[in-house]
Amino acid sequence: GQSAPPMTTLGVTLPIELGGKRSGRVAVAEAEVSVAEAELFESLRKLRAEAASAYVASLTARLVLERKHKTLASLDRLVEVNTKRVASGEAGEVALIQSRVENQRYRGEVLTAEADLEAADLELRRFLGRAAPGRGQKLLVDGNLAIPPRLFDMETLCQAALKQRPDLLAKRRSEDSAQAKVRLARRNRWVDVSLNVSWQRSLFSEPFASPQYDALTAQLSLPLPLSRVYRGELLSAKQGEGLAVASYQAAALRAEVEVQQALVRYKAAVQQLALYTQGVVADADRVLAAILYSYQRGGATLLEVLTAQRTVDDVHLAYFAALAEHARQLIAVELAAGLDVNLLVP
């Protein structure tokens, strides 16, 4: 209200970061991106292993169902034989009833095997991206679980794990990220300056007798570095770096142990499988054929036939379980070593 001269001021303030703060932030961001990429590869590696295990489960369920159908067919023939023997007076009705009971009981196991196969295929469809089959469509799964045993060198696998496993790669990159954060924390201790450029115009005012003028001002501000007293960010970054180093060392040790454990289990699976591939399955089939032949001629009892049939069935199912365990342990070895999961390459 004193008729002072009106003034117009227009200015720009530009903060200037010193110490390479921006490049430090870029380095931290790039390091964290590389960590995320390695973690993505680790997720994909585990996903491939899960898909391979589902594939093995589907093949195993098919073998089990096929075997149970054969056993049911054999029991059907046994019922026919007993029916003829009862009609001819060679056997009592009790043998026929007992064979029928065994036949009907085993049909329940066939139904269970069919349900297990359908469940395994549905699990496999999950990895194919198809939750449910269309009407009348069945999943065609081709493959053979009779995989030749493979020889592995423990030292070679341990070195491969330390070099190739994505989870260890993520840990190593986490070290790089932690080191970048330490460097950034050091750079953040530099104070920033501010550059201000402004233009000012003052108009003429007769009561104050001040002339009209324009002024251009440049100002450089440098704050006092009192914030350098606080070292919390730097100390936290250094602790994070130490944690990343220790985490990688622990992960590397765990990876070596996992490789050794996987090899031990794989060797046991190979030895277990060898028990069945050395003639046990063929011998059980021959024993059953001989007892059936003898039973048809009155030289063996029904109990001996049923016992031999159950033994053959158990041997075949145990053999299929050994095949599946060998394949699963092979997947575990490749997963521990960080190799590509491939069941078909010897």
Number of C-alpha atoms within 10 A of each C-alpha: 3 6 9 15 17 11 13 10 12 10 12 11 13 11 13 10 15 14 15 14 19 14 12 20 18 13 19 21 15 15 21 19 14 18 23 15 16 22 18 14 17 19 14 13 20 14 13 18 20 17 19 20 20 21 21 25 24 26 21 24 24 21 20 24 21 15 19 22 17 13 20 20 13 15 22 17 14 23 21 15 17 26 20 14 19 16 12 10 10 13 15 14 14 11 18 21 14 16 24 19 13 17 20 14 12 17 17 11 15 19 13 13 21 18 14 19 21 17 15 20 25 19 19 24 18 13 16 10 8 12 13 13 12 9 6 5 8 11 13 6 12 8 11 13 18 14 15 13 17 11 10 12 8 15 12 10 21 22 12 17 25 19 14 14 21 22 24 24 22 22 23 21 22 25 23 22 24 24 22 23 25 23 20 24 22 20 20 22 20 16 17 17 15 14 14 15 14 14 14 14 16 17 15 16 14 11 10 11 10 13 11 13 11 12 10 12 10 12 10 12 11 10 10 9 11 9 12 13 8 10 12 11 16 19 14 14 20 18 14 19 21 14 15 21 19 14 17 20 15 13 17 21 13 13 21 21 14 19 24 19 14 21 24 14 18 25 18 15 21 20 14 18 22 16 13 19 12 10 11 16 18 14 13 19 18 13 16 20 15 14 20 24 14 14 18 16 11 13 10 15 14 19 12 14 23 19 12 20 22 14 16 23 20 14 18 22 18 17 21 23 19 22 23 24 23 27 25 22 21 25 25 22 24 21 21 24 27 25 16 12 21 13 18 11 8 9
